[in-house]
Amino acid sequence: MRRDVDKKKYEKLTELIAKCGVQIKYAKALAYICLKGEATAREIETASGLKQPEVSIATTYLYEKGWIKRRKKKLDGKGRPIYIYSLAKPLNETISRLQDMLREKIEDLESAVKELEKFKEE
């Protein structure tokens, strides 16, 4: 874990994001970006323990879902530019989206409980 993000806070946020229904590899990348503000794929890889292809898949997924945005940074000299990832919306809005996802999950579970109750009555 990089020193710029508190490890316990990162692990807790990753766990909470995953509980909302986000796959763990996506949750790890999103949690790091939430806490760091902006990050390169290399930083996410180092902090999360994900392999480079997993980070690429996670950041692409999060970008396509509108959770994060990216900008290119041209490196001095030769080589491919790198992407810098950050939240697409402010942190409080991102947290609100996660809360909404969790509420939907709770509603689905409550609905399933009610459906199961019907089978007990038969």
C-alpha positions as CSV (number, residue, x, y, z in Angstrom):
1,M,0.0,0.0,0.0
2,R,1.3,3.4,-0.9
3,R,1.9,5.8,2.0
4,D,-0.3,8.5,0.5
5,V,-3.5,6.6,1.3
6,D,-4.3,5.2,4.8
7,K,-4.4,1.3,4.4
8,K,-7.2,0.7,6.9
9,K,-9.4,3.4,5.3
10,Y,-8.7,2.0,1.9
11,E,-9.5,-1.6,2.9
12,K,-12.7,-0.5,4.6
13,L,-13.9,1.6,1.7
14,T,-13.1,-1.2,-0.7
15,E,-15.1,-3.6,1.4
16,L,-18.1,-1.2,1.5
17,I,-18.0,-0.6,-2.2
18,A,-17.9,-4.3,-2.8
19,K,-20.9,-4.8,-0.5
20,C,-22.9,-2.4,-2.8
21,G,-22.5,-5.0,-5.5
22,V,-19.4,-3.8,-7.2
23,Q,-16.9,-6.5,-8.2
24,I,-13.8,-6.5,-5.9
25,K,-11.3,-5.6,-8.6
26,Y,-13.4,-2.6,-9.5
27,A,-14.0,-1.7,-5.9
28,K,-10.2,-1.7,-5.2
29,A,-9.6,0.7,-8.1
30,L,-12.5,2.9,-7.2
31,A,-11.6,3.1,-3.5
32,Y,-8.0,4.1,-4.3
33,I,-9.1,6.8,-6.7
34,C,-11.7,8.1,-4.1
35,L,-9.1,8.4,-1.4
36,K,-6.2,9.6,-3.6
37,G,-8.1,12.0,-5.7
38,E,-6.3,11.0,-8.9
39,A,-4.0,8.2,-9.8
40,T,-2.2,6.5,-12.6
41,A,-2.7,2.8,-13.5
42,R,0.7,2.1,-12.0
43,E,-0.3,3.6,-8.7
44,I,-3.6,1.7,-8.6
45,E,-1.7,-1.5,-9.4
46,T,0.8,-1.0,-6.6
47,A,-1.8,0.1,-4.0
48,S,-4.4,-2.5,-4.8
49,G,-2.3,-5.6,-5.5
50,L,-4.1,-6.0,-8.8
51,K,-2.1,-7.0,-11.9
52,Q,-1.8,-4.6,-14.8
53,P,-4.4,-6.3,-17.0
54,E,-6.9,-6.2,-14.0
55,V,-6.3,-2.5,-13.5
56,S,-6.9,-1.9,-17.2
57,I,-10.1,-3.8,-17.1
58,A,-11.2,-2.1,-13.9
59,T,-10.5,1.4,-15.0
60,T,-12.2,0.8,-18.4
61,Y,-15.3,-0.6,-16.6
62,L,-15.4,2.4,-14.2
63,Y,-14.8,4.8,-17.0
64,E,-17.6,3.3,-19.2
65,K,-20.0,3.4,-16.2
66,G,-19.3,7.1,-15.6
67,W,-17.7,6.6,-12.2
68,I,-14.2,7.9,-13.2
69,K,-12.8,10.2,-15.9
70,R,-9.3,10.1,-17.4
71,R,-6.9,12.5,-19.0
72,K,-3.8,11.8,-20.9
73,K,-0.4,13.0,-19.6
74,K,2.3,13.1,-22.2
75,L,5.6,11.9,-20.9
76,D,8.9,13.7,-21.7
77,G,10.7,12.0,-24.5
78,K,9.4,8.9,-26.3
79,G,6.8,6.4,-25.1
80,R,3.1,6.2,-24.8
81,P,1.2,8.8,-22.8
82,I,-0.3,7.7,-19.5
83,Y,-3.8,8.2,-18.2
84,I,-4.5,10.0,-15.0
85,Y,-7.8,8.8,-13.4
86,S,-10.0,10.7,-11.1
87,L,-13.7,10.6,-10.0
88,A,-16.1,11.8,-12.6
89,K,-18.2,13.4,-10.0
90,P,-17.4,14.8,-6.5
91,L,-16.8,12.3,-3.7
92,N,-20.1,13.0,-2.0
93,E,-22.1,12.3,-5.2
94,T,-20.1,9.1,-5.7
95,I,-20.9,8.0,-2.2
96,S,-24.6,8.8,-2.8
97,R,-24.6,6.6,-5.9
98,L,-23.1,3.8,-3.8
99,Q,-25.8,4.3,-1.1
100,D,-28.5,4.1,-3.8
101,M,-27.0,0.9,-5.1
102,L,-27.0,-0.6,-1.6
103,R,-30.6,0.5,-1.0
104,E,-31.7,-1.2,-4.3
105,K,-29.9,-4.3,-3.2
106,I,-31.7,-4.2,0.2
107,E,-35.1,-3.7,-1.6
108,D,-34.3,-6.7,-3.8
109,L,-33.4,-8.8,-0.8
110,E,-36.6,-7.8,1.1
111,S,-38.6,-8.7,-2.0
112,A,-37.0,-12.1,-2.1
113,V,-37.8,-12.6,1.6
114,K,-41.5,-11.8,0.9
115,E,-41.6,-14.2,-2.0
116,L,-40.1,-16.9,0.1
117,E,-42.8,-16.2,2.8
118,K,-45.4,-17.1,0.2
119,F,-44.0,-20.6,-0.2
120,K,-44.2,-21.1,3.6
121,E,-47.9,-20.4,3.4
122,E,-48.6,-22.9,0.7
